[in-house]
Amino acid sequence: MIGIFDSGVGGLSLLNAVQKAYPSEDCIYISDNKYAPYGEKKIDFILERCQKHAEFFIEQGVRLIIIACNTATTIAISALRETYDIPFVGIEPAIKPAIQLSTSSKIGVIATRATLSSTLYNATKQKYASTSTVVERVGEGFVEAVESGNTQSETFQNKLRETVLFFEAHKVNFVVLGCTHYFFLKEQLARIAGDKMKFIEPTEAVINRLKNIYRENDVRQTEESKTLIYCSGSMNAVQRILKDRQFILLKLQY
């Protein structure tokens, strides 16, 4: 059984990828949308929520936890690994693959303020992009728009266009999507940018890490799978995104 959590529905993109890779694996997903976005919360609060999620998963018999949130990964994954005897797979902006694809020694990153100011993000940037230019932009209102389903409004479409124009002005051709919520905006951003820009996200890297952990620990899958989804706030966003899927939707009680 795999546990996946995010501050909202952003991590459902990773849940989909996990279930494609392991269709017979049970999954529990937590949408902590009552407190979304994490990127605007204090560090101590994020740590506390992440610890509660980990303890809840362990109580449910989860054998591996995916932190499907860049902000939570950058702030909490080290503490979680030190505290709990269970594998954690985090997610961080795909700076390395973007640098490898770029031919101009320049990439863009869209992320939350918390991610852009975090130690882990800046260490990753220093490791893979120390000789490159990284143009950064906060995704103002992006998480809220995905959670509410209000991504097609004229106001939000203008935000997306402004974002694309910002990177165009800086002559950026490869842009890292540094928040799982932003993955749901990839097609819209690509449509606005046309062939001028590519948007990179780390789903493939997360799945590859998951496969390595399975091999290393000889993890056996179940014969029949089920998907449990817990929401701390409204369940509307999950129901909207997974309307054609089978899952059990429950209220998170903490």
Buried (B, 14 or more C-beta within 10 A) or exposed (E): BBBBBBBBBBBBBBBBBBBEBBEEBBBBBBBBBEBBBBBBBEEEEBBEBBBBBBEBBBEEEBBBBBBBBBBBBBBBBBEBBEEBEBBBBBBBBBBBBBBEEBEEEBBBBBBBBBBBEBEBBBEBBEEBBEEBBBBBBBBBBBBBBBBBBEBEEEEBBEBBBEBBEBBBEEEBBBBBBBBBBBBBBBEBBBEBBEEEBBBBBBBEBBBEBBEEBBEEEEBEEEEEBEBBBBBBBBBBBBBEBBEEBEBEBEEBEE
